[in-house]
Amino acid sequence: MRRSTIPSFALYGEAAAPGQELLHIEAVESRSRLYHWEIAPHRHQGLYQVLWLQRGTAEVALDEWAQKVQGPAAIVVPPGVVHGFRFAPGTDGLVLTLSPRFLVEGEFQAVGEAFRALFAAPGVLDFEREAAPAQRLQALLRELAAEFAQPGAGETPVPGWLARAVIWRLAQARAQGAEALGERGHRHQALFTRFMLLVEQHFLEHWPLEKYASRLGLSTQRLNRLTRAESGRSALELVHERLTREACRRLLYIAAPAASLAAELGFEDPAYFSRFFKRRTGYSPQRYREEHRTRP
C-alpha cells in the first residue's frame, strides 16, 4: 500500500523514540505471526537490526533490492534502510535490534569497528555451507534471547556482552572471502568506510566533494583515487548513487508529488531533479513510479 510517508518504528508497529537506547531480541514468529507472517516495508531511525533466519525461507526487500532467502542466513539492516519480509509460516529465527551505544560505549573499540563494518551496507550473509559458524551464531543468539527474557535483564551487563559477541562473529563472517589486505590496504579501506559514512550523513545536504575530502584530510584528487581503488567509481558517482537510491526509495514508498520529494532531497528546482533522475535511471520520476507500481 502506498503511503504519504514511509512508516518508521522502534520495533515493528511501535512508535519510534528519538535518541532511544535499545537492546531487544525476539523470535521471528512472535511478531510476524500477528501480521500473517508478513512485515510491511518500514524503516528504523538510529537503530540497527539483524534478522537471524535459522530455518525456513523469507522474501526479503532491502530498499530497491529483493530476494528470497533460505536459512541459515543473517539479514543486516542499517538505520534508514526500508525493509520488509514475507516469511514462510513456521519460519524459525530471531530479530536483534540495537542502538549503537550498546556496541561502542566503554572499552570496546574493536567491537565498535566490527559494528561499523557490519552495518556499512544492508545485505544478506548466507551460512548454508558454513555449518560451524552458523551453529556458533545460533547458540549465541539463543543464549542472548534467554538472558533477555530473565527478570531484571536490563540491570545486568550479560545481554550487552552477548550482543557484542554476535556482532563480532557476524562482522568476521562478512569479512571472510575478501582478499587479504596489507597495512596500507587497511588504511585505505578505513578511509573509504569513513567517506561512505559521511555520505550517509550528509548526502541530502549536497556537500561539495571538497568538503568531504577536507573532513578526511585529503585532496579531492586523492579522494577520487581512493574511491576508484576501493569501488571502481569516482567519489561524486558514489554520492549521486546514494542520492538516486534515496529518490527511488521515496518514489516507491511515499505517495507525494515528485516536486515535493525533490525539495526533500535538497533540489531547489524540480526540473533539475527530473533531469538528474532520468540521467541516472533512464526514467522520469513519474515513469519510474508507473513502472514499479506493482511492487508490494
Residue frames as qw, qx, qy, qz and C-alpha x, y, z in Angstrom:
[[0.000, 0.888, 0.460, 0.000, 0.00, 0.00, 0.00],
 [0.393, 0.448, -0.034, 0.802, 1.35, 3.41, -0.94],
 [0.405, -0.707, -0.441, 0.376, 1.55, 5.89, 1.93],
 [0.116, 0.972, 0.020, 0.203, 2.14, 9.59, 2.45],
 [0.085, -0.788, 0.586, -0.169, 5.33, 8.70, 4.32],
 [0.651, 0.174, -0.735, 0.082, 7.49, 5.61, 4.94],
 [0.739, -0.632, -0.138, -0.187, 6.49, 4.11, 8.32],
 [0.330, 0.527, -0.608, 0.493, 9.24, 4.50, 10.91],
 [0.809, -0.510, -0.207, -0.206, 9.20, 2.32, 14.02],
 [0.306, -0.638, 0.682, -0.185, 11.32, 1.36, 17.00],
 [0.315, 0.008, 0.947, 0.066, 10.11, -2.24, 16.92],
 [0.117, -0.202, -0.691, -0.684, 7.68, -3.02, 14.10],
 [0.347, -0.622, -0.629, -0.312, 4.30, -1.49, 14.90],
 [0.495, -0.689, -0.340, 0.407, 5.65, 0.52, 17.86],
 [0.158, 0.982, 0.030, 0.099, 6.30, 4.27, 17.78],
 [0.694, 0.280, -0.226, 0.624, 9.90, 5.39, 17.32],
 [0.412, -0.887, -0.115, 0.174, 11.50, 7.49, 20.06],
 [0.441, 0.800, -0.267, 0.308, 14.33, 9.88, 19.06],
 [0.044, 0.656, -0.634, 0.406, 17.62, 9.02, 20.72],
 [0.892, -0.304, 0.063, -0.328, 16.18, 5.80, 22.08],
 [0.018, -0.507, 0.858, -0.082, 18.61, 3.34, 23.68],
 [0.891, 0.046, 0.060, -0.448, 17.58, -0.17, 22.90],
 [0.086, 0.306, -0.942, -0.106, 18.71, -3.77, 23.07],
 [0.746, 0.102, 0.323, -0.574, 15.90, -6.12, 22.15],
 [0.145, 0.226, -0.909, -0.320, 15.65, -9.66, 20.82],
 [0.690, 0.137, 0.427, -0.568, 12.56, -11.68, 19.95],
 [0.504, 0.103, 0.828, 0.224, 11.56, -14.72, 17.92],
 [0.066, 0.005, -0.549, -0.833, 10.54, -14.08, 14.30],
 [0.243, -0.428, -0.819, -0.295, 7.18, -15.72, 14.89],
 [0.190, -0.484, -0.607, 0.601, 6.32, -13.64, 17.99],
 [0.148, 0.533, 0.053, -0.832, 5.57, -10.57, 15.87],
 [0.193, 0.205, -0.656, -0.701, 5.24, -11.82, 12.30],
 [0.043, -0.314, -0.948, -0.027, 2.53, -14.33, 13.23],
 [0.106, 0.600, 0.478, -0.633, 0.36, -11.37, 14.31],
 [0.300, 0.633, -0.197, -0.685, 0.69, -9.97, 10.78],
 [0.904, 0.345, 0.192, -0.162, 0.12, -13.27, 8.93],
 [0.804, -0.157, 0.323, 0.474, 3.88, -13.76, 8.55],
 [0.471, 0.598, 0.243, 0.601, 4.29, -10.54, 6.54],
 [0.342, -0.649, -0.162, 0.660, 6.12, -7.43, 7.78],
 [0.428, 0.850, 0.274, 0.136, 5.29, -4.48, 5.52],
 [0.570, 0.395, -0.085, 0.716, 8.07, -2.15, 4.27],
 [0.370, -0.922, -0.103, -0.039, 9.23, 0.24, 7.02],
 [0.563, 0.475, -0.382, 0.558, 12.44, 1.62, 8.47],
 [0.629, -0.661, -0.278, 0.300, 14.13, 2.40, 11.78],
 [0.220, 0.866, -0.172, 0.415, 15.86, 5.70, 12.52],
 [0.122, -0.714, 0.560, -0.402, 19.04, 5.34, 14.58],
 [0.777, -0.265, 0.521, -0.235, 18.50, 1.62, 15.22],
 [0.264, 0.462, -0.804, -0.267, 20.43, -1.34, 13.79],
 [0.851, -0.026, 0.301, -0.430, 18.81, -4.70, 13.15],
 [0.128, 0.332, -0.909, -0.218, 19.94, -8.25, 12.40],
 [0.860, 0.014, 0.094, -0.502, 17.38, -10.86, 11.43],
 [0.127, -0.371, 0.918, 0.055, 18.76, -14.35, 12.01],
 [0.827, 0.158, -0.169, -0.512, 16.93, -16.87, 9.84],
 [0.417, -0.389, 0.817, -0.081, 17.67, -20.31, 11.28],
 [0.277, 0.168, 0.920, 0.220, 15.17, -22.46, 9.36],
 [0.348, 0.733, 0.544, -0.215, 12.63, -21.61, 6.70],
 [0.419, 0.308, 0.374, 0.768, 12.51, -19.01, 3.95],
 [0.003, 0.762, 0.319, -0.563, 11.76, -15.31, 3.66],
 [0.440, 0.663, 0.312, 0.519, 11.15, -12.96, 0.77],
 [0.446, -0.574, -0.153, 0.669, 13.35, -10.02, 1.73],
 [0.336, 0.820, 0.212, 0.413, 13.16, -6.43, 0.44],
 [0.503, -0.536, -0.071, 0.675, 16.01, -4.01, 1.27],
 [0.104, 0.563, -0.182, -0.799, 15.33, -0.65, -0.43],
 [0.646, 0.471, -0.242, -0.550, 15.05, -1.49, -4.15],
 [0.252, 0.341, -0.903, -0.063, 16.71, -4.93, -3.74],
 [0.802, -0.137, 0.248, -0.525, 14.55, -8.02, -3.27],
 [0.426, 0.337, -0.836, -0.081, 15.38, -11.72, -2.99],
 [0.889, -0.331, -0.164, -0.269, 14.18, -15.00, -1.48],
 [0.054, 0.614, -0.712, 0.338, 16.49, -16.07, 1.36],
 [0.878, -0.173, -0.435, -0.101, 16.88, -19.57, 2.76],
 [0.487, -0.755, 0.384, -0.213, 18.10, -20.16, 6.32],
 [0.461, -0.702, -0.235, 0.490, 20.55, -20.28, 7.90],
 [0.394, 0.517, 0.164, 0.742, 21.28, -16.66, 6.99],
 [0.252, -0.578, -0.351, 0.692, 21.67, -13.25, 8.62],
 [0.245, 0.748, 0.388, 0.480, 19.93, -10.19, 7.16],
 [0.414, -0.297, -0.215, 0.833, 21.71, -6.96, 8.09],
 [0.070, 0.817, 0.461, 0.339, 19.60, -3.77, 8.21],
 [0.344, -0.018, -0.222, 0.912, 21.34, -0.43, 8.92],
 [0.096, 0.596, 0.460, -0.651, 19.29, 2.59, 10.09],
 [0.277, 0.568, -0.120, -0.765, 17.09, 4.24, 7.48],
 [0.101, 0.142, -0.863, -0.474, 17.00, 1.29, 5.07],
 [0.724, 0.044, 0.045, -0.687, 13.45, 0.45, 4.00],
 [0.121, 0.202, -0.971, -0.044, 12.93, -3.26, 4.61],
 [0.763, -0.045, 0.128, -0.632, 10.09, -5.76, 4.57],
 [0.063, -0.242, 0.968, 0.014, 9.72, -9.51, 4.91],
 [0.826, -0.009, -0.120, -0.551, 7.29, -12.23, 3.86],
 [0.215, -0.402, 0.876, -0.159, 8.07, -15.38, 5.84],
 [0.566, -0.075, -0.769, -0.286, 7.04, -18.93, 5.14],
 [0.697, -0.546, 0.028, -0.464, 4.70, -19.94, 8.01],
 [0.941, -0.323, -0.012, 0.100, 6.62, -21.63, 10.79],
 [0.552, 0.618, -0.306, 0.468, 9.92, -19.92, 9.96],
 [0.739, -0.579, -0.181, 0.294, 12.36, -20.17, 12.90],
 [0.509, 0.434, -0.103, 0.736, 14.62, -17.24, 13.67],
 [0.394, -0.659, -0.358, 0.531, 15.41, -14.27, 15.88],
 [0.261, 0.809, 0.148, 0.506, 15.37, -10.49, 15.40],
 [0.571, -0.416, -0.242, 0.665, 18.04, -8.47, 17.24],
 [0.147, 0.876, 0.202, 0.412, 17.56, -4.70, 17.44],
 [0.637, -0.352, -0.195, 0.658, 20.27, -2.39, 18.79],
 [0.092, 0.995, -0.022, 0.021, 21.07, 1.25, 19.25],
 [0.651, 0.556, -0.367, 0.362, 24.77, 1.97, 18.57],
 [0.289, -0.748, 0.419, -0.426, 25.53, 2.84, 22.19],
 [0.914, -0.283, 0.255, -0.137, 25.48, -0.83, 23.18],
 [0.921, 0.265, 0.063, 0.279, 28.24, -1.59, 20.70],
 [0.507, 0.602, -0.144, 0.600, 30.62, 1.36, 21.01],
 [0.388, -0.841, 0.140, -0.349, 30.47, 2.52, 24.62],
 [0.781, -0.549, 0.293, 0.052, 33.21, 1.75, 27.10],
 [0.202, -0.626, 0.683, 0.317, 36.43, -0.01, 26.21],
 [0.725, 0.256, 0.639, 0.014, 35.11, -1.84, 23.17],
 [0.176, 0.681, -0.336, -0.627, 36.88, -0.08, 20.29],
 [0.062, -0.189, 0.902, 0.383, 37.49, -3.30, 18.35],
 [0.235, 0.465, 0.847, -0.106, 33.83, -4.26, 18.64],
 [0.222, 0.763, 0.173, -0.582, 32.86, -0.75, 17.55],
 [0.099, 0.507, -0.614, -0.597, 34.95, -1.17, 14.41],
 [0.112, 0.119, 0.969, 0.184, 33.30, -4.54, 13.73],
 [0.231, 0.634, 0.611, -0.415, 29.91, -2.89, 14.27],
 [0.229, 0.715, -0.144, -0.644, 30.65, -0.16, 11.71],
 [0.032, 0.311, -0.824, -0.472, 31.99, -2.68, 9.19],
 [0.192, 0.291, 0.937, -0.033, 28.96, -4.96, 9.55],
 [0.215, 0.750, 0.558, -0.282, 26.39, -2.18, 9.16],
 [0.143, -0.393, 0.337, 0.844, 28.22, -0.19, 6.44],
 [0.412, 0.125, -0.505, -0.748, 25.61, -1.51, 3.98],
 [0.807, -0.015, 0.330, -0.490, 22.50, -3.70, 4.04],
 [0.438, 0.407, -0.760, -0.254, 22.91, -7.28, 2.90],
 [0.944, -0.176, 0.018, -0.279, 22.43, -10.99, 3.44],
 [0.045, -0.566, 0.821, -0.057, 25.09, -13.31, 4.90],
 [0.890, 0.062, -0.290, -0.347, 24.47, -16.86, 3.73],
 [0.324, -0.525, 0.756, -0.217, 25.55, -19.64, 6.12],
 [0.924, 0.140, -0.025, -0.354, 24.09, -22.56, 4.15],
 [0.848, 0.322, -0.368, 0.205, 27.56, -24.02, 3.52],
 [0.182, 0.496, -0.561, 0.638, 29.06, -22.82, 6.83],
 [0.688, -0.452, -0.547, -0.152, 27.62, -25.20, 9.41],
 [0.597, -0.251, -0.468, 0.601, 30.05, -24.49, 12.26],
 [0.084, 0.077, -0.109, 0.988, 29.80, -20.64, 12.16],
 [0.471, -0.378, -0.397, -0.691, 26.01, -20.92, 11.85],
 [0.698, -0.408, -0.583, 0.079, 25.85, -23.15, 14.93],
 [0.429, -0.146, -0.375, 0.809, 28.01, -20.75, 16.96],
 [0.138, -0.187, -0.091, -0.968, 25.84, -17.79, 15.98],
 [0.600, -0.405, -0.535, -0.436, 22.66, -19.73, 16.70],
 [0.641, -0.344, -0.572, 0.378, 23.98, -20.65, 20.17],
 [0.242, -0.042, -0.222, 0.944, 24.98, -17.05, 20.95],
 [0.309, -0.256, -0.253, -0.880, 21.63, -15.67, 19.82],
 [0.659, -0.417, -0.591, -0.206, 19.64, -18.29, 21.74],
 [0.546, -0.283, -0.499, 0.611, 21.66, -17.54, 24.87],
 [0.038, 0.074, -0.038, 0.996, 21.10, -13.81, 24.36],
 [0.486, -0.365, -0.436, -0.664, 17.35, -14.41, 23.98],
 [0.672, -0.399, -0.610, 0.129, 17.31, -16.48, 27.18],
 [0.392, -0.182, -0.354, 0.830, 19.19, -13.79, 29.13],
 [0.129, -0.200, -0.174, -0.956, 16.94, -11.06, 27.73],
 [0.572, -0.420, -0.547, -0.445, 13.87, -12.96, 28.94],
 [0.525, -0.253, -0.648, 0.490, 15.15, -13.09, 32.53],
 [0.255, -0.916, -0.305, -0.044, 13.60, -10.68, 35.07],
 [0.370, -0.862, 0.156, 0.310, 15.87, -7.68, 35.60],
 [0.810, 0.250, 0.261, 0.461, 17.83, -8.34, 32.39],
 [0.276, 0.866, 0.056, 0.413, 18.29, -4.60, 31.89],
 [0.430, -0.864, 0.235, -0.114, 20.24, -4.36, 35.14],
 [0.795, -0.322, 0.425, 0.288, 22.96, -6.84, 34.15],
 [0.102, 0.700, -0.475, -0.524, 25.76, -6.49, 31.56],
 [0.539, -0.054, 0.824, 0.167, 25.34, -10.03, 30.20],
 [0.595, 0.657, 0.461, -0.037, 22.92, -9.23, 27.32],
 [0.202, 0.932, -0.218, -0.209, 25.25, -6.46, 26.15],
 [0.330, -0.526, 0.749, 0.231, 28.25, -8.81, 26.22],
 [0.594, 0.212, 0.769, 0.102, 26.38, -11.42, 24.20],
 [0.475, 0.835, 0.239, -0.140, 25.15, -8.83, 21.69],
 [0.019, 0.843, -0.470, -0.262, 28.73, -7.66, 21.16],
 [0.467, -0.244, 0.829, 0.187, 29.80, -11.27, 20.59],
 [0.612, 0.541, 0.577, -0.025, 27.07, -11.69, 17.96],
 [0.335, 0.924, -0.054, -0.177, 28.15, -8.54, 16.10],
 [0.233, -0.674, 0.659, 0.239, 31.79, -9.61, 16.27],
 [0.563, 0.028, 0.813, 0.146, 31.00, -13.01, 14.74],
 [0.543, 0.722, 0.425, -0.057, 28.82, -11.52, 12.01],
 [0.143, 0.921, -0.274, -0.238, 31.46, -8.93, 11.10],
 [0.380, -0.432, 0.780, 0.246, 34.02, -11.74, 10.83],
 [0.598, 0.340, 0.722, 0.074, 31.67, -13.66, 8.54],
 [0.418, 0.879, 0.167, -0.159, 31.13, -10.60, 6.35],
 [0.027, -0.839, 0.483, 0.250, 34.88, -10.10, 6.02],
 [0.659, -0.159, 0.714, 0.177, 35.57, -13.74, 5.06],
 [0.674, 0.491, 0.502, 0.229, 36.41, -14.33, 1.43],
 [0.202, 0.975, -0.073, -0.052, 37.78, -10.82, 0.93],
 [0.738, 0.441, -0.284, 0.426, 41.37, -10.61, -0.29],
 [0.654, -0.512, -0.218, 0.512, 43.97, -10.21, 2.42],
 [0.189, 0.931, 0.026, 0.312, 44.98, -6.58, 2.79],
 [0.599, 0.097, -0.344, 0.716, 48.32, -5.17, 3.90],
 [0.244, -0.518, -0.410, 0.709, 48.59, -2.26, 6.35],
 [0.038, 0.173, -0.259, -0.949, 48.22, 0.27, 3.53],
 [0.285, -0.287, -0.753, -0.518, 45.15, -1.56, 2.26],
 [0.322, -0.554, -0.710, 0.293, 43.59, -1.49, 5.72],
 [0.120, -0.421, -0.153, 0.886, 44.15, 2.28, 5.95],
 [0.169, 0.006, -0.507, -0.845, 42.56, 2.79, 2.55],
 [0.333, -0.409, -0.822, -0.216, 39.61, 0.60, 3.49],
 [0.268, -0.544, -0.562, 0.563, 39.11, 2.52, 6.75],
 [0.006, -0.304, 0.095, 0.948, 39.22, 5.86, 4.88],
 [0.247, -0.153, -0.690, -0.664, 36.74, 4.58, 2.32],
 [0.324, -0.508, -0.792, 0.095, 34.39, 3.43, 5.09],
 [0.168, -0.502, -0.324, 0.784, 34.65, 6.85, 6.75],
 [0.104, 0.114, -0.379, -0.912, 33.82, 8.51, 3.42],
 [0.313, -0.318, -0.787, -0.425, 30.75, 6.31, 2.94],
 [0.297, -0.556, -0.667, 0.398, 29.56, 7.10, 6.47],
 [0.064, -0.384, -0.045, 0.920, 29.96, 10.83, 5.75],
 [0.203, -0.084, -0.618, -0.755, 27.96, 10.40, 2.55],
 [0.319, -0.464, -0.825, -0.051, 25.21, 8.66, 4.52],
 [0.248, -0.566, -0.476, 0.626, 25.08, 11.54, 6.99],
 [0.034, -0.600, 0.005, 0.799, 25.26, 14.47, 4.54],
 [0.278, 0.169, 0.722, 0.611, 24.14, 13.46, 1.03],
 [0.062, 0.785, 0.612, 0.077, 20.83, 15.33, 1.43],
 [0.206, -0.844, -0.038, 0.494, 22.82, 18.50, 2.13],
 [0.693, 0.684, 0.087, 0.213, 24.56, 18.22, -1.27],
 [0.491, -0.730, 0.282, 0.381, 28.01, 18.71, 0.18],
 [0.540, 0.751, -0.366, -0.102, 30.65, 19.54, -2.45],
 [0.929, 0.083, -0.282, 0.225, 33.42, 16.96, -2.81],
 [0.297, 0.571, -0.408, 0.648, 35.89, 19.45, -1.35],
 [0.518, -0.547, 0.293, -0.589, 34.03, 19.31, 1.97],
 [0.987, -0.133, -0.031, -0.083, 34.08, 15.51, 2.10],
 [0.757, 0.377, -0.302, 0.441, 37.77, 15.49, 1.22],
 [0.001, -0.648, 0.370, -0.665, 38.56, 18.14, 3.85],
 [0.757, -0.466, 0.185, -0.418, 36.81, 16.12, 6.57],
 [0.994, -0.023, 0.012, 0.110, 39.01, 13.15, 5.67],
 [0.407, -0.736, 0.368, 0.396, 42.21, 15.18, 5.44],
 [0.625, 0.137, 0.614, 0.462, 42.51, 14.52, 1.70],
 [0.145, 0.343, -0.311, -0.874, 42.56, 16.49, -1.52],
 [0.762, 0.345, 0.175, -0.519, 39.69, 15.85, -3.95],
 [0.567, 0.522, -0.606, -0.196, 42.17, 14.12, -6.28],
 [0.053, 0.278, -0.920, 0.272, 43.26, 11.73, -3.53],
 [0.566, 0.125, 0.560, -0.592, 39.65, 11.12, -2.53],
 [0.763, 0.445, -0.145, -0.445, 38.80, 10.15, -6.11],
 [0.405, 0.454, -0.793, 0.003, 41.83, 7.85, -6.33],
 [0.235, -0.151, 0.839, -0.467, 40.73, 6.22, -3.07],
 [0.681, 0.254, 0.395, -0.562, 37.13, 5.62, -4.16],
 [0.696, 0.501, -0.396, -0.329, 38.17, 4.34, -7.59],
 [0.223, 0.400, -0.877, 0.148, 40.62, 1.91, -5.99],
 [0.275, -0.016, 0.822, -0.499, 38.02, 0.63, -3.48],
 [0.541, 0.428, 0.580, -0.432, 34.87, 0.66, -5.63],
 [0.434, 0.226, 0.656, 0.575, 35.82, 1.40, -9.24],
 [0.083, 0.824, 0.470, 0.306, 33.79, 4.63, -9.14],
 [0.216, 0.440, -0.176, 0.854, 34.51, 8.30, -8.51],
 [0.078, -0.218, -0.646, 0.727, 33.55, 9.97, -5.25],
 [0.372, 0.166, -0.021, -0.913, 30.87, 12.04, -7.00],
 [0.544, -0.016, -0.713, -0.443, 29.41, 8.90, -8.57],
 [0.355, -0.204, -0.852, 0.326, 29.06, 7.32, -5.13],
 [0.108, 0.247, 0.394, -0.879, 27.36, 10.43, -3.73],
 [0.480, 0.154, -0.304, -0.808, 24.98, 10.55, -6.71],
 [0.463, -0.061, -0.870, -0.159, 24.33, 6.83, -6.37],
 [0.153, -0.277, -0.767, 0.557, 23.23, 7.31, -2.75],
 [0.266, 0.283, 0.131, -0.912, 21.05, 10.29, -3.68],
 [0.499, 0.094, -0.596, -0.622, 19.47, 8.29, -6.51],
 [0.353, -0.154, -0.916, 0.110, 18.80, 5.34, -4.22],
 [0.033, 0.328, 0.582, -0.743, 17.02, 7.63, -1.77],
 [0.390, 0.242, -0.189, -0.868, 14.99, 9.17, -4.61],
 [0.478, -0.011, -0.803, -0.354, 13.96, 5.68, -5.79],
 [0.211, -0.217, -0.852, 0.427, 13.08, 4.71, -2.25],
 [0.175, 0.344, 0.377, -0.842, 10.82, 7.73, -1.75],
 [0.448, 0.191, -0.421, -0.765, 9.18, 7.44, -5.15],
 [0.431, -0.067, -0.887, -0.151, 8.36, 3.81, -4.39],
 [0.353, -0.343, -0.796, 0.351, 7.12, 4.20, -0.84],
 [0.020, -0.462, -0.354, 0.813, 5.85, 7.81, -0.48],
 [0.268, 0.633, 0.655, 0.312, 2.74, 8.98, -2.33],
 [0.096, -0.796, -0.107, 0.588, 3.80, 12.63, -2.62],
 [0.573, 0.818, 0.027, -0.034, 4.29, 14.74, -5.77],
 [0.826, 0.181, -0.029, 0.533, 7.73, 14.44, -7.35],
 [0.170, 0.741, -0.091, 0.643, 8.26, 18.18, -6.88],
 [0.601, -0.723, 0.136, -0.312, 7.72, 17.80, -3.13],
 [0.945, -0.206, 0.094, 0.236, 10.13, 14.88, -2.97],
 [0.610, 0.541, -0.060, 0.575, 12.68, 16.88, -4.96],
 [0.154, -0.810, 0.192, -0.532, 12.66, 19.56, -2.28],
 [0.826, -0.524, 0.175, -0.112, 13.06, 16.96, 0.47],
 [0.917, 0.068, 0.114, 0.376, 16.06, 15.59, -1.43],
 [0.426, -0.590, 0.110, 0.677, 17.72, 19.00, -1.49],
 [0.350, 0.275, 0.538, 0.716, 16.87, 20.03, -5.08],
 [0.097, 0.448, 0.232, -0.858, 15.66, 23.62, -5.33],
 [0.446, 0.365, -0.347, -0.740, 14.50, 23.13, -8.93],
 [0.789, 0.090, 0.549, -0.261, 12.14, 20.18, -9.60],
 [0.749, 0.637, -0.116, -0.143, 13.04, 20.26, -13.30],
 [0.185, 0.687, -0.693, 0.114, 16.72, 19.81, -12.44],
 [0.547, -0.238, 0.747, -0.294, 15.79, 16.89, -10.17],
 [0.852, 0.371, 0.268, -0.254, 13.87, 15.26, -13.05],
 [0.581, 0.714, -0.392, -0.014, 16.87, 15.64, -15.37],
 [0.132, -0.574, 0.772, -0.238, 19.23, 14.28, -12.70],
 [0.697, -0.054, 0.640, -0.320, 16.97, 11.30, -12.02],
 [0.840, 0.502, 0.082, -0.190, 16.46, 10.46, -15.69],
 [0.374, 0.734, -0.564, 0.055, 20.18, 10.69, -16.39],
 [0.256, -0.444, 0.811, -0.284, 20.82, 8.26, -13.52],
 [0.557, 0.072, 0.776, -0.287, 17.99, 5.75, -14.10],
 [0.046, 0.072, 0.779, 0.622, 16.75, 6.25, -17.65],
 [0.128, -0.646, -0.743, -0.122, 13.28, 7.12, -16.30],
 [0.162, -0.540, 0.048, -0.824, 11.50, 10.32, -15.42],
 [0.173, -0.127, 0.741, -0.636, 10.31, 10.25, -11.77],
 [0.696, 0.144, 0.182, -0.679, 6.69, 9.72, -12.90],
 [0.755, 0.326, -0.505, -0.262, 7.65, 6.98, -15.33],
 [0.231, 0.295, -0.860, 0.346, 9.70, 5.23, -12.63],
 [0.435, -0.016, 0.588, -0.682, 6.66, 5.17, -10.36],
 [0.785, 0.267, -0.079, -0.554, 4.46, 3.78, -13.13],
 [0.613, 0.378, -0.691, -0.058, 6.97, 1.04, -13.99],
 [0.245, 0.134, -0.853, 0.440, 7.20, -0.04, -10.34],
 [0.535, -0.274, 0.045, -0.798, 3.53, 0.30, -9.44],
 [0.875, -0.138, -0.398, -0.237, 3.14, -3.46, -8.94],
 [0.381, 0.295, -0.703, 0.524, 5.88, -3.55, -6.29],
 [0.548, -0.580, -0.602, 0.032, 4.45, -4.69, -2.89]]
